């Protein structure tokens, strides 16, 4: 069964503090930023999808991940655009585009226009706001609709 937003209700702040690590809470709920090169997914090269750590809503695919040299996981596009919300972040001297998850309203990271082809975009995300679901676990974790994306890679793992 695919992820269903109709059953999701964002947990209360005390519940989130109990469920998330301190860093995950700071990043997702207080718009924090984790350190570059010292986070879980910046150098992850496994096939799978990245979901919101709070809601589980599907966000990004490893097929769109690239090494941006920044020390954070970066993607050229979302897996599900309906689960992404952007807004202007003017907390620094220059405005940036903040990326949030639609259903959990988690702060994910920022969007920049300096990415590679085909989109020219760089979705620079915090690992702390994501949970990685390996391709081989998609079915059992309820994300089976995405398993076909990785079938070709399992047949030819030398991509």
N, CA, C and O atoms as a GROMACS GRO file, in nm:
protein
  636
    1UNK      N    1   0.084  -0.119   0.000
    1UNK     CA    2   0.000   0.000   0.000
    1UNK      C    3   0.088   0.124   0.000
    1UNK      O    4   0.178   0.134   0.083
    2UNK      N    5   0.066   0.220  -0.091
    2UNK     CA    6   0.147   0.341  -0.095
    2UNK      C    7   0.125   0.429   0.028
    2UNK      O    8   0.024   0.419   0.098
    3UNK      N    9   0.224   0.516   0.051
    3UNK     CA   10   0.213   0.610   0.161
    3UNK      C   11   0.086   0.692   0.142
    3UNK      O   12   0.060   0.741   0.032
    4UNK      N   13   0.009   0.708   0.247
    4UNK     CA   14  -0.120   0.777   0.240
    4UNK      C   15  -0.120   0.895   0.335
    4UNK      O   16  -0.111   0.878   0.457
    5UNK      N   17  -0.132   1.015   0.281
    5UNK     CA   18  -0.129   1.135   0.364
    5UNK      C   19  -0.256   1.153   0.445
    5UNK      O   20  -0.255   1.226   0.544
    6UNK      N   21  -0.365   1.088   0.406
    6UNK     CA   22  -0.491   1.111   0.476
    6UNK      C   23  -0.488   1.062   0.621
    6UNK      O   24  -0.561   1.114   0.705
    7UNK      N   25  -0.405   0.964   0.650
    7UNK     CA   26  -0.397   0.912   0.786
    7UNK      C   27  -0.291   0.979   0.871
    7UNK      O   28  -0.279   0.949   0.990
    8UNK      N   29  -0.214   1.071   0.813
    8UNK     CA   30  -0.106   1.133   0.888
    8UNK      C   31  -0.154   1.257   0.964
    8UNK      O   32  -0.219   1.344   0.907
    9UNK      N   33  -0.121   1.263   1.090
    9UNK     CA   34  -0.141   1.381   1.173
    9UNK      C   35  -0.008   1.411   1.239
    9UNK      O   36   0.051   1.323   1.302
   10UNK      N   37   0.040   1.532   1.224
   10UNK     CA   38   0.170   1.567   1.281
   10UNK      C   39   0.166   1.550   1.432
   10UNK      O   40   0.076   1.602   1.498
   11UNK      N   41   0.263   1.478   1.488
   11UNK     CA   42   0.268   1.460   1.633
   11UNK      C   43   0.291   1.592   1.706
   11UNK      O   44   0.339   1.689   1.648
   12UNK      N   45   0.256   1.594   1.832
   12UNK     CA   46   0.277   1.713   1.916
   12UNK      C   47   0.427   1.733   1.936
   12UNK      O   48   0.507   1.642   1.912
   13UNK      N   49   0.464   1.852   1.980
   13UNK     CA   50   0.605   1.881   2.005
   13UNK      C   51   0.665   1.784   2.108
   13UNK      O   52   0.774   1.732   2.084
   14UNK      N   53   0.598   1.757   2.221
   14UNK     CA   54   0.655   1.659   2.314
   14UNK      C   55   0.673   1.520   2.251
   14UNK      O   56   0.772   1.452   2.278
   15UNK      N   57   0.577   1.478   2.170
   15UNK     CA   58   0.590   1.348   2.103
   15UNK      C   59   0.707   1.347   2.005
   15UNK      O   60   0.780   1.249   1.995
   16UNK      N   61   0.723   1.458   1.932
   16UNK     CA   62   0.835   1.467   1.838
   16UNK      C   63   0.969   1.466   1.912
   16UNK      O   64   1.065   1.404   1.867
   17UNK      N   65   0.975   1.534   2.025
   17UNK     CA   66   1.099   1.534   2.104
   17UNK      C   67   1.133   1.393   2.151
   17UNK      O   68   1.250   1.357   2.163
   18UNK      N   69   1.030   1.313   2.177
   18UNK     CA   70   1.052   1.175   2.219
   18UNK      C   71   1.089   1.082   2.105
   18UNK      O   72   1.160   0.984   2.125
   19UNK      N   73   1.039   1.113   1.986
   19UNK     CA   74   1.061   1.028   1.869
   19UNK      C   75   1.192   1.059   1.797
   19UNK      O   76   1.261   0.968   1.750
   20UNK      N   77   1.227   1.185   1.789
   20UNK     CA   78   1.343   1.229   1.711
   20UNK      C   79   1.466   1.249   1.799
   20UNK      O   80   1.454   1.275   1.918
   21UNK      N   81   1.584   1.237   1.739
   21UNK     CA   82   1.705   1.274   1.811
   21UNK      C   83   1.704   1.426   1.829
   21UNK      O   84   1.627   1.496   1.765
   22UNK      N   85   1.789   1.474   1.915
   22UNK     CA   86   1.796   1.620   1.939
   22UNK      C   87   1.826   1.693   1.807
   22UNK      O   88   1.765   1.796   1.777
   23UNK      N   89   1.920   1.639   1.730
   23UNK     CA   90   1.955   1.704   1.603
   23UNK      C   91   1.840   1.697   1.503
   23UNK      O   92   1.813   1.796   1.434
   24UNK      N   93   1.772   1.583   1.494
   24UNK     CA   94   1.658   1.573   1.403
   24UNK      C   95   1.550   1.674   1.441
   24UNK      O   96   1.491   1.737   1.354
   25UNK      N   97   1.525   1.690   1.570
   25UNK     CA   98   1.424   1.786   1.614
   25UNK      C   99   1.468   1.928   1.579
   25UNK      O  100   1.389   2.007   1.528
   26UNK      N  101   1.594   1.961   1.606
   26UNK     CA  102   1.644   2.096   1.579
   26UNK      C  103   1.636   2.129   1.429
   26UNK      O  104   1.599   2.240   1.391
   27UNK      N  105   1.671   2.032   1.345
   27UNK     CA  106   1.669   2.056   1.200
   27UNK      C  107   1.526   2.064   1.149
   27UNK      O  108   1.491   2.162   1.082
   28UNK      N  109   1.443   1.965   1.179
   28UNK     CA  110   1.309   1.960   1.120
   28UNK      C  111   1.212   2.061   1.179
   28UNK      O  112   1.127   2.113   1.107
   29UNK      N  113   1.222   2.089   1.308
   29UNK     CA  114   1.123   2.173   1.374
   29UNK      C  115   1.170   2.316   1.399
   29UNK      O  116   1.088   2.407   1.412
   30UNK      N  117   1.302   2.336   1.405
   30UNK     CA  118   1.357   2.469   1.436
   30UNK      C  119   1.443   2.524   1.324
   30UNK      O  120   1.514   2.623   1.342
   31UNK      N  121   1.435   2.460   1.205
   31UNK     CA  122   1.505   2.505   1.085
   31UNK      C  123   1.656   2.511   1.103
   31UNK      O  124   1.723   2.602   1.054
   32UNK      N  125   1.707   2.412   1.174
   32UNK     CA  126   1.851   2.404   1.195
   32UNK      C  127   1.922   2.346   1.074
   32UNK      O  128   1.858   2.307   0.975
   33UNK      N  129   2.054   2.341   1.083
   33UNK     CA  130   2.137   2.282   0.977
   33UNK      C  131   2.241   2.194   1.043
   33UNK      O  132   2.308   2.236   1.137
   34UNK      N  133   2.254   2.072   0.995
   34UNK     CA  134   2.354   1.980   1.049
   34UNK      C  135   2.490   2.011   0.986
   34UNK      O  136   2.498   2.078   0.883
   35UNK      N  137   2.598   1.961   1.047
   35UNK     CA  138   2.730   1.986   0.991
   35UNK      C  139   2.751   1.914   0.859
   35UNK      O  140   2.705   1.802   0.841
   36UNK      N  141   2.821   1.979   0.764
   36UNK     CA  142   2.852   1.911   0.638
   36UNK      C  143   2.955   1.801   0.661
   36UNK      O  144   3.037   1.807   0.753
   37UNK      N  145   2.948   1.700   0.576
   37UNK     CA  146   3.040   1.587   0.575
   37UNK      C  147   3.036   1.503   0.703
   37UNK      O  148   3.110   1.405   0.714
   38UNK      N  149   2.952   1.539   0.798
   38UNK     CA  150   2.939   1.462   0.922
   38UNK      C  151   2.792   1.434   0.947
   38UNK      O  152   2.739   1.457   1.055
   39UNK      N  153   2.728   1.383   0.843
   39UNK     CA  154   2.587   1.349   0.852
   39UNK      C  155   2.566   1.216   0.778
   39UNK      O  156   2.650   1.174   0.699
   40UNK      N  157   2.457   1.154   0.805
   40UNK     CA  158   2.436   1.015   0.767
   40UNK      C  159   2.434   0.987   0.616
   40UNK      O  160   2.482   0.883   0.573
   41UNK      N  161   2.380   1.077   0.536
   41UNK     CA  162   2.354   1.042   0.396
   41UNK      C  163   2.435   1.118   0.292
   41UNK      O  164   2.417   1.094   0.173
   42UNK      N  165   2.523   1.208   0.332
   42UNK     CA  166   2.594   1.288   0.232
   42UNK      C  167   2.672   1.199   0.135
   42UNK      O  168   2.689   1.234   0.018
   43UNK      N  169   2.720   1.083   0.182
   43UNK     CA  170   2.802   0.995   0.099
   43UNK      C  171   2.736   0.858   0.079
   43UNK      O  172   2.804   0.760   0.052
   44UNK      N  173   2.605   0.853   0.091
   44UNK     CA  174   2.532   0.727   0.071
   44UNK      C  175   2.515   0.704  -0.079
   44UNK      O  176   2.465   0.790  -0.152
   45UNK      N  177   2.556   0.586  -0.125
   45UNK     CA  178   2.547   0.554  -0.267
   45UNK      C  179   2.455   0.436  -0.295
   45UNK      O  180   2.454   0.382  -0.406
   46UNK      N  181   2.378   0.394  -0.196
   46UNK     CA  182   2.287   0.281  -0.213
   46UNK      C  183   2.160   0.323  -0.288
   46UNK      O  184   2.120   0.440  -0.283
   47UNK      N  185   2.099   0.228  -0.356
   47UNK     CA  186   1.971   0.253  -0.424
   47UNK      C  187   1.858   0.255  -0.322
   47UNK      O  188   1.853   0.171  -0.232
   48UNK      N  189   1.769   0.350  -0.337
   48UNK     CA  190   1.653   0.359  -0.249
   48UNK      C  191   1.592   0.497  -0.254
   48UNK      O  192   1.626   0.580  -0.338
   49UNK      N  193   1.500   0.520  -0.162
   49UNK     CA  194   1.434   0.650  -0.155
   49UNK      C  195   1.456   0.712  -0.018
   49UNK      O  196   1.489   0.644   0.079
   50UNK      N  197   1.438   0.842  -0.014
   50UNK     CA  198   1.451   0.919   0.109
   50UNK      C  199   1.313   0.972   0.144
   50UNK      O  200   1.245   1.033   0.061
   51UNK      N  201   1.272   0.949   0.268
   51UNK     CA  202   1.140   0.991   0.314
   51UNK      C  203   1.156   1.086   0.431
   51UNK      O  204   1.261   1.091   0.495
   52UNK      N  205   1.052   1.162   0.459
   52UNK     CA  206   1.052   1.254   0.572
   52UNK      C  207   1.064   1.174   0.702
   52UNK      O  208   0.990   1.078   0.722
   53UNK      N  209   1.154   1.213   0.789
   53UNK     CA  210   1.178   1.141   0.913
   53UNK      C  211   1.057   1.151   1.007
   53UNK      O  212   1.040   1.064   1.094
   54UNK      N  213   0.975   1.253   0.993
   54UNK     CA  214   0.857   1.270   1.079
   54UNK      C  215   0.737   1.195   1.025
   54UNK      O  216   0.673   1.119   1.098
   55UNK      N  217   0.707   1.214   0.898
   55UNK     CA  218   0.583   1.160   0.840
   55UNK      C  219   0.601   1.033   0.758
   55UNK      O  220   0.508   0.953   0.747
   56UNK      N  221   0.718   1.014   0.701
   56UNK     CA  222   0.739   0.903   0.609
   56UNK      C  223   0.700   0.935   0.466
   56UNK      O  224   0.707   0.847   0.380
   57UNK      N  225   0.659   1.059   0.440
   57UNK     CA  226   0.619   1.092   0.303
   57UNK      C  227   0.740   1.084   0.210
   57UNK      O  228   0.846   1.135   0.244
   58UNK      N  229   0.726   1.020   0.092
   58UNK     CA  230   0.835   1.004  -0.003
   58UNK      C  231   0.880   1.140  -0.057
   58UNK      O  232   0.798   1.222  -0.098
   59UNK      N  233   1.012   1.162  -0.058
   59UNK     CA  234   1.065   1.293  -0.098
   59UNK      C  235   1.163   1.286  -0.215
   59UNK      O  236   1.146   1.358  -0.314
   60UNK      N  237   1.265   1.201  -0.205
   60UNK     CA  238   1.372   1.199  -0.304
   60UNK      C  239   1.413   1.055  -0.335
   60UNK      O  240   1.390   0.964  -0.255
   61UNK      N  241   1.475   1.037  -0.452
   61UNK     CA  242   1.525   0.907  -0.495
   61UNK      C  243   1.677   0.913  -0.509
   61UNK      O  244   1.733   1.016  -0.546
   62UNK      N  245   1.742   0.801  -0.480
   62UNK     CA  246   1.886   0.793  -0.501
   62UNK      C  247   1.922   0.810  -0.649
   62UNK      O  248   2.035   0.847  -0.681
   63UNK      N  249   1.828   0.784  -0.738
   63UNK     CA  250   1.854   0.800  -0.881
   63UNK      C  251   1.874   0.946  -0.920
   63UNK      O  252   1.931   0.975  -1.025
   64UNK      N  253   1.828   1.038  -0.836
   64UNK     CA  254   1.843   1.181  -0.862
   64UNK      C  255   1.945   1.245  -0.767
   64UNK      O  256   1.956   1.368  -0.764
   65UNK      N  257   2.018   1.164  -0.692
   65UNK     CA  258   2.117   1.214  -0.596
   65UNK      C  259   2.250   1.233  -0.669
   65UNK      O  260   2.284   1.155  -0.758
   66UNK      N  261   2.323   1.336  -0.631
   66UNK     CA  262   2.455   1.359  -0.690
   66UNK      C  263   2.549   1.417  -0.585
   66UNK      O  264   2.504   1.470  -0.483
   67UNK      N  265   2.678   1.407  -0.611
   67UNK     CA  266   2.778   1.461  -0.521
   67UNK      C  267   2.799   1.608  -0.555
   67UNK      O  268   2.862   1.642  -0.655
   68UNK      N  269   2.746   1.694  -0.471
   68UNK     CA  270   2.756   1.839  -0.495
   68UNK      C  271   2.884   1.898  -0.437
   68UNK      O  272   2.916   2.014  -0.463
   69UNK      N  273   2.957   1.818  -0.360
   69UNK     CA  274   3.079   1.868  -0.297
   69UNK      C  275   3.053   1.952  -0.173
   69UNK      O  276   3.146   2.008  -0.115
   70UNK      N  277   2.927   1.962  -0.132
   70UNK     CA  278   2.891   2.047  -0.018
   70UNK      C  279   2.893   1.973   0.115
   70UNK      O  280   2.899   2.037   0.221
   71UNK      N  281   2.887   1.840   0.112
   71UNK     CA  282   2.883   1.763   0.235
   71UNK      C  283   2.742   1.734   0.285
   71UNK      O  284   2.726   1.682   0.396
   72UNK      N  285   2.642   1.767   0.206
   72UNK     CA  286   2.503   1.734   0.237
   72UNK      C  287   2.446   1.654   0.119
   72UNK      O  288   2.491   1.671   0.006
   73UNK      N  289   2.347   1.569   0.145
   73UNK     CA  290   2.285   1.499   0.032
   73UNK      C  291   2.216   1.599  -0.060
   73UNK      O  292   2.142   1.686  -0.015
   74UNK      N  293   2.242   1.585  -0.189
   74UNK     CA  294   2.187   1.678  -0.288
   74UNK      C  295   2.119   1.600  -0.399
   74UNK      O  296   2.165   1.492  -0.439
   75UNK      N  297   2.010   1.655  -0.446
   75UNK     CA  298   1.926   1.590  -0.547
   75UNK      C  299   1.891   1.689  -0.657
   75UNK      O  300   1.882   1.809  -0.632
   76UNK      N  301   1.872   1.639  -0.780
   76UNK     CA  302   1.835   1.726  -0.891
   76UNK      C  303   1.686   1.754  -0.897
   76UNK      O  304   1.642   1.851  -0.959
   77UNK      N  305   1.607   1.668  -0.832
   77UNK     CA  306   1.461   1.685  -0.835
   77UNK      C  307   1.398   1.601  -0.723
   77UNK      O  308   1.459   1.507  -0.673
   78UNK      N  309   1.276   1.637  -0.684
   78UNK     CA  310   1.204   1.553  -0.587
   78UNK      C  311   1.150   1.427  -0.653
   78UNK      O  312   1.124   1.425  -0.773
   79UNK      N  313   1.134   1.324  -0.575
   79UNK     CA  314   1.066   1.203  -0.620
   79UNK      C  315   0.917   1.230  -0.636
   79UNK      O  316   0.856   1.187  -0.733
   80UNK      N  317   0.860   1.302  -0.540
   80UNK     CA  318   0.718   1.337  -0.541
   80UNK      C  319   0.705   1.488  -0.518
   80UNK      O  320   0.714   1.535  -0.404
   81UNK      N  321   0.684   1.562  -0.626
   81UNK     CA  322   0.674   1.708  -0.612
   81UNK      C  323   0.557   1.748  -0.522
   81UNK      O  324   0.561   1.854  -0.460
   82UNK      N  325   0.454   1.666  -0.516
   82UNK     CA  326   0.339   1.700  -0.432
   82UNK      C  327   0.373   1.698  -0.283
   82UNK      O  328   0.297   1.752  -0.202
   83UNK      N  329   0.486   1.637  -0.246
   83UNK     CA  330   0.526   1.632  -0.106
   83UNK      C  331   0.628   1.738  -0.067
   83UNK      O  332   0.679   1.738   0.045
   84UNK      N  333   0.657   1.828  -0.159
   84UNK     CA  334   0.757   1.933  -0.137
   84UNK      C  335   0.690   2.070  -0.142
   84UNK      O  336   0.606   2.097  -0.228
   85UNK      N  337   0.729   2.156  -0.048
   85UNK     CA  338   0.683   2.295  -0.046
   85UNK      C  339   0.807   2.383  -0.038
   85UNK      O  340   0.901   2.353   0.036
   86UNK      N  341   0.807   2.492  -0.114
   86UNK     CA  342   0.919   2.586  -0.106
   86UNK      C  343   0.867   2.722  -0.061
   86UNK      O  344   0.752   2.759  -0.086
   87UNK      N  345   0.954   2.794   0.007
   87UNK     CA  346   0.920   2.930   0.048
   87UNK      C  347   1.049   3.009   0.061
   87UNK      O  348   1.157   2.952   0.075
   88UNK      N  349   1.036   3.140   0.057
   88UNK     CA  350   1.153   3.227   0.068
   88UNK      C  351   1.201   3.231   0.212
   88UNK      O  352   1.123   3.251   0.305
   89UNK      N  353   1.330   3.211   0.228
   89UNK     CA  354   1.397   3.217   0.358
   89UNK      C  355   1.490   3.338   0.354
   89UNK      O  356   1.587   3.339   0.279
   90UNK      N  357   1.459   3.438   0.434
   90UNK     CA  358   1.542   3.560   0.433
   90UNK      C  359   1.617   3.579   0.565
   90UNK      O  360   1.643   3.692   0.606
   91UNK      N  361   1.650   3.468   0.632
   91UNK     CA  362   1.721   3.476   0.759
   91UNK      C  363   1.866   3.519   0.743
   91UNK      O  364   1.925   3.574   0.835
   92UNK      N  365   1.925   3.493   0.628
   92UNK     CA  366   2.060   3.539   0.598
   92UNK      C  367   2.052   3.667   0.517
   92UNK      O  368   1.943   3.714   0.486
   93UNK      N  369   2.166   3.723   0.481
   93UNK     CA  370   2.165   3.850   0.408
   93UNK      C  371   2.101   3.838   0.270
   93UNK      O  372   2.038   3.933   0.223
   94UNK      N  373   2.118   3.723   0.205
   94UNK     CA  374   2.055   3.702   0.074
   94UNK      C  375   1.940   3.603   0.088
   94UNK      O  376   1.954   3.502   0.158
   95UNK      N  377   1.828   3.630   0.023
   95UNK     CA  378   1.716   3.535   0.030
   95UNK      C  379   1.753   3.401  -0.032
   95UNK      O  380   1.825   3.395  -0.132
   96UNK      N  381   1.703   3.294   0.028
   96UNK     CA  382   1.721   3.159  -0.024
   96UNK      C  383   1.583   3.095  -0.034
   96UNK      O  384   1.485   3.146   0.019
   97UNK      N  385   1.578   2.981  -0.103
   97UNK     CA  386   1.453   2.907  -0.114
   97UNK      C  387   1.459   2.789  -0.017
   97UNK      O  388   1.538   2.696  -0.036
   98UNK      N  389   1.376   2.793   0.085
   98UNK     CA  390   1.369   2.685   0.181
   98UNK      C  391   1.282   2.573   0.125
   98UNK      O  392   1.184   2.599   0.055
   99UNK      N  393   1.318   2.449   0.155
   99UNK     CA  394   1.240   2.332   0.114
   99UNK      C  395   1.185   2.266   0.240
   99UNK      O  396   1.258   2.238   0.335
  100UNK      N  397   1.053   2.241   0.239
  100UNK     CA  398   0.984   2.177   0.352
  100UNK      C  399   0.901   2.061   0.299
  100UNK      O  400   0.865   2.058   0.181
  101UNK      N  401   0.870   1.968   0.386
  101UNK     CA  402   0.779   1.861   0.347
  101UNK      C  403   0.636   1.911   0.363
  101UNK      O  404   0.606   1.986   0.456
  102UNK      N  405   0.550   1.870   0.273
  102UNK     CA  406   0.413   1.921   0.273
  102UNK      C  407   0.333   1.877   0.396
  102UNK      O  408   0.268   1.960   0.459
  103UNK      N  409   0.337   1.750   0.429
  103UNK     CA  410   0.246   1.698   0.531
  103UNK      C  411   0.298   1.715   0.673
  103UNK      O  412   0.221   1.745   0.764
  104UNK      N  413   0.428   1.695   0.694
  104UNK     CA  414   0.485   1.710   0.828
  104UNK      C  415   0.535   1.852   0.852
  104UNK      O  416   0.563   1.889   0.966
  105UNK      N  417   0.547   1.932   0.746
  105UNK     CA  418   0.602   2.067   0.754
  105UNK      C  419   0.742   2.066   0.814
  105UNK      O  420   0.781   2.159   0.885
  106UNK      N  421   0.819   1.961   0.784
  106UNK     CA  422   0.957   1.952   0.830
  106UNK      C  423   1.046   2.040   0.744
  106UNK      O  424   1.032   2.044   0.622
  107UNK      N  425   1.138   2.110   0.809
  107UNK     CA  426   1.243   2.180   0.735
  107UNK      C  427   1.337   2.073   0.680
  107UNK      O  428   1.388   1.991   0.756
  108UNK      N  429   1.358   2.073   0.549
  108UNK     CA  430   1.444   1.974   0.485
  108UNK      C  431   1.579   2.031   0.446
  108UNK      O  432   1.682   1.965   0.463
  109UNK      N  433   1.581   2.153   0.394
  109UNK     CA  434   1.705   2.215   0.347
  109UNK      C  435   1.671   2.331   0.257
  109UNK      O  436   1.573   2.403   0.279
  110UNK      N  437   1.753   2.350   0.153
  110UNK     CA  438   1.734   2.463   0.062
  110UNK      C  439   1.752   2.422  -0.083
  110UNK      O  440   1.816   2.321  -0.113
  111UNK      N  441   1.695   2.500  -0.172
  111UNK     CA  442   1.699   2.476  -0.316
  111UNK      C  443   1.784   2.585  -0.380
  111UNK      O  444   1.766   2.704  -0.354
  112UNK      N  445   1.878   2.542  -0.466
  112UNK     CA  446   1.966   2.634  -0.536
  112UNK      C  447   1.961   2.605  -0.686
  112UNK      O  448   1.925   2.494  -0.726
  113UNK      N  449   1.997   2.703  -0.766
  113UNK     CA  450   1.991   2.686  -0.912
  113UNK      C  451   2.129   2.660  -0.972
  113UNK      O  452   2.156   2.700  -1.086
  114UNK      N  453   2.215   2.592  -0.897
  114UNK     CA  454   2.350   2.562  -0.946
  114UNK      C  455   2.374   2.412  -0.960
  114UNK      O  456   2.488   2.367  -0.950
  115UNK      N  457   2.270   2.336  -0.983
  115UNK     CA  458   2.283   2.191  -0.996
  115UNK      C  459   2.314   2.147  -1.138
  115UNK      O  460   2.317   2.229  -1.230
  116UNK      N  461   2.336   2.017  -1.155
  116UNK     CA  462   2.369   1.963  -1.287
  116UNK      C  463   2.244   1.944  -1.374
  116UNK      O  464   2.131   1.961  -1.328
  117UNK      N  465   2.269   1.908  -1.499
  117UNK     CA  466   2.160   1.871  -1.588
  117UNK      C  467   2.093   1.746  -1.532
  117UNK      O  468   2.161   1.673  -1.460
  118UNK      N  469   1.973   1.719  -1.557
  118UNK     CA  470   1.889   1.787  -1.654
  118UNK      C  471   1.811   1.905  -1.598
  118UNK      O  472   1.750   1.979  -1.675
  119UNK      N  473   1.810   1.925  -1.466
  119UNK     CA  474   1.724   2.030  -1.410
  119UNK      C  475   1.798   2.159  -1.380
  119UNK      O  476   1.737   2.266  -1.377
  120UNK      N  477   1.930   2.152  -1.356
  120UNK     CA  478   2.005   2.269  -1.314
  120UNK      C  479   1.977   2.307  -1.169
  120UNK      O  480   2.019   2.413  -1.122
  121UNK      N  481   1.906   2.219  -1.097
  121UNK     CA  482   1.868   2.247  -0.959
  121UNK      C  483   1.950   2.162  -0.862
  121UNK      O  484   1.995   2.052  -0.896
  122UNK      N  485   1.966   2.215  -0.741
  122UNK     CA  486   2.032   2.141  -0.633
  122UNK      C  487   1.945   2.152  -0.509
  122UNK      O  488   1.942   2.255  -0.442
  123UNK      N  489   1.877   2.043  -0.479
  123UNK     CA  490   1.801   2.032  -0.355
  123UNK      C  491   1.902   1.985  -0.250
  123UNK      O  492   1.933   1.866  -0.242
  124UNK      N  493   1.951   2.077  -0.170
  124UNK     CA  494   2.054   2.050  -0.070
  124UNK      C  495   1.983   2.023   0.063
  124UNK      O  496   1.933   2.115   0.127
  125UNK      N  497   1.979   1.895   0.104
  125UNK     CA  498   1.897   1.852   0.216
  125UNK      C  499   1.982   1.817   0.338
  125UNK      O  500   2.101   1.787   0.326
  126UNK      N  501   1.920   1.820   0.453
  126UNK     CA  502   1.980   1.773   0.578
  126UNK      C  503   1.949   1.625   0.595
  126UNK      O  504   1.833   1.585   0.585
  127UNK      N  505   2.050   1.544   0.620
  127UNK     CA  506   2.027   1.402   0.647
  127UNK      C  507   1.934   1.384   0.766
  127UNK      O  508   1.855   1.290   0.770
  128UNK      N  509   1.942   1.474   0.863
  128UNK     CA  510   1.862   1.463   0.985
  128UNK      C  511   1.712   1.473   0.960
  128UNK      O  512   1.633   1.431   1.044
  129UNK      N  513   1.673   1.527   0.847
  129UNK     CA  514   1.531   1.539   0.815
  129UNK      C  515   1.481   1.421   0.731
  129UNK      O  516   1.363   1.413   0.698
  130UNK      N  517   1.573   1.331   0.696
  130UNK     CA  518   1.541   1.221   0.606
  130UNK      C  519   1.560   1.086   0.673
  130UNK      O  520   1.636   1.071   0.769
  131UNK      N  521   1.489   0.988   0.619
  131UNK     CA  522   1.513   0.847   0.651
  131UNK      C  523   1.529   0.776   0.518
  131UNK      O  524   1.448   0.792   0.428
  132UNK      N  525   1.633   0.697   0.506
  132UNK     CA  526   1.660   0.624   0.382
  132UNK      C  527   1.593   0.488   0.387
  132UNK      O  528   1.605   0.415   0.486
  133UNK      N  529   1.523   0.454   0.279
  133UNK     CA  530   1.461   0.321   0.265
  133UNK      C  531   1.532   0.253   0.148
  133UNK      O  532   1.513   0.292   0.033
  134UNK      N  533   1.614   0.150   0.177
  134UNK     CA  534   1.686   0.081   0.069
  134UNK      C  535   1.590   0.017  -0.031
  134UNK      O  536   1.480  -0.024   0.006
  135UNK      N  537   1.633   0.010  -0.156
  135UNK     CA  538   1.549  -0.046  -0.262
  135UNK      C  539   1.496  -0.184  -0.227
  135UNK      O  540   1.382  -0.216  -0.258
  136UNK      N  541   1.578  -0.266  -0.164
  136UNK     CA  542   1.536  -0.402  -0.133
  136UNK      C  543   1.430  -0.407  -0.022
  136UNK      O  544   1.368  -0.511  -0.002
  137UNK      N  545   1.409  -0.297   0.049
  137UNK     CA  546   1.310  -0.292   0.158
  137UNK      C  547   1.184  -0.213   0.121
  137UNK      O  548   1.094  -0.199   0.205
  138UNK      N  549   1.176  -0.162   0.001
  138UNK     CA  550   1.062  -0.076  -0.037
  138UNK      C  551   0.928  -0.147  -0.020
  138UNK      O  552   0.835  -0.089   0.036
  139UNK      N  553   0.917  -0.269  -0.066
  139UNK     CA  554   0.790  -0.343  -0.056
  139UNK      C  555   0.750  -0.359   0.090
  139UNK      O  556   0.637  -0.325   0.127
  140UNK      N  557   0.839  -0.411   0.172
  140UNK     CA  558   0.803  -0.442   0.311
  140UNK      C  559   0.777  -0.318   0.394
  140UNK      O  560   0.710  -0.326   0.497
  141UNK      N  561   0.831  -0.201   0.353
  141UNK     CA  562   0.809  -0.078   0.428
  141UNK      C  563   0.694   0.006   0.373
  141UNK      O  564   0.670   0.118   0.418
  142UNK      N  565   0.621  -0.048   0.274
  142UNK     CA  566   0.504   0.021   0.223
  142UNK      C  567   0.530   0.118   0.109
  142UNK      O  568   0.445   0.202   0.078
  143UNK      N  569   0.646   0.107   0.046
  143UNK     CA  570   0.680   0.196  -0.066
  143UNK      C  571   0.701   0.115  -0.193
  143UNK      O  572   0.782   0.152  -0.278
  144UNK      N  573   0.628   0.006  -0.207
  144UNK     CA  574   0.644  -0.084  -0.320
  144UNK      C  575   0.622  -0.020  -0.455
  144UNK      O  576   0.677  -0.067  -0.556
  145UNK      N  577   0.544   0.087  -0.460
  145UNK     CA  578   0.520   0.154  -0.589
  145UNK      C  579   0.649   0.210  -0.650
  145UNK      O  580   0.652   0.239  -0.770
  146UNK      N  581   0.754   0.224  -0.569
  146UNK     CA  582   0.881   0.279  -0.618
  146UNK      C  583   0.983   0.170  -0.652
  146UNK      O  584   1.090   0.200  -0.704
  147UNK      N  585   0.953   0.045  -0.622
  147UNK     CA  586   1.048  -0.064  -0.644
  147UNK      C  587   1.091  -0.076  -0.789
  147UNK      O  588   1.206  -0.108  -0.817
  148UNK      N  589   1.000  -0.051  -0.882
  148UNK     CA  590   1.032  -0.061  -1.024
  148UNK      C  591   1.139   0.036  -1.069
  148UNK      O  592   1.206   0.011  -1.169
  149UNK      N  593   1.155   0.146  -0.998
  149UNK     CA  594   1.259   0.243  -1.035
  149UNK      C  595   1.398   0.182  -1.028
  149UNK      O  596   1.490   0.223  -1.099
  150UNK      N  597   1.414   0.082  -0.941
  150UNK     CA  598   1.546   0.027  -0.915
  150UNK      C  599   1.567  -0.112  -0.975
  150UNK      O  600   1.675  -0.169  -0.960
  151UNK      N  601   1.468  -0.165  -1.042
  151UNK     CA  602   1.478  -0.299  -1.100
  151UNK      C  603   1.593  -0.309  -1.198
  151UNK      O  604   1.666  -0.409  -1.197
  152UNK      N  605   1.612  -0.211  -1.282
  152UNK     CA  606   1.720  -0.213  -1.381
  152UNK      C  607   1.857  -0.212  -1.312
  152UNK      O  608   1.950  -0.276  -1.360
  153UNK      N  609   1.869  -0.140  -1.202
  153UNK     CA  610   1.996  -0.134  -1.131
  153UNK      C  611   2.031  -0.267  -1.064
  153UNK      O  612   2.149  -0.301  -1.052
  154UNK      N  613   1.930  -0.342  -1.022
  154UNK     CA  614   1.955  -0.473  -0.961
  154UNK      C  615   2.004  -0.571  -1.067
  154UNK      O  616   2.084  -0.660  -1.038
  155UNK      N  617   1.956  -0.556  -1.191
  155UNK     CA  618   2.000  -0.644  -1.299
  155UNK      C  619   2.139  -0.605  -1.346
  155UNK      O  620   2.215  -0.691  -1.391
  156UNK      N  621   2.174  -0.475  -1.336
  156UNK     CA  622   2.303  -0.425  -1.383
  156UNK      C  623   2.359  -0.333  -1.273
  156UNK      O  624   2.350  -0.211  -1.285
  157UNK      N  625   2.417  -0.391  -1.166
  157UNK     CA  626   2.460  -0.311  -1.052
  157UNK      C  627   2.583  -0.225  -1.075
  157UNK      O  628   2.628  -0.158  -0.982
  158UNK      N  629   2.639  -0.225  -1.194
  158UNK     CA  630   2.762  -0.147  -1.219
  158UNK      C  631   2.734  -0.007  -1.271
  158UNK      O  632   2.818   0.049  -1.341
  159UNK      N  633   2.620   0.050  -1.239
  159UNK     CA  634   2.588   0.184  -1.290
  159UNK      C  635   2.683   0.289  -1.242
  159UNK      O  636   2.668   0.406  -1.277
   0.00000   0.00000   0.00000
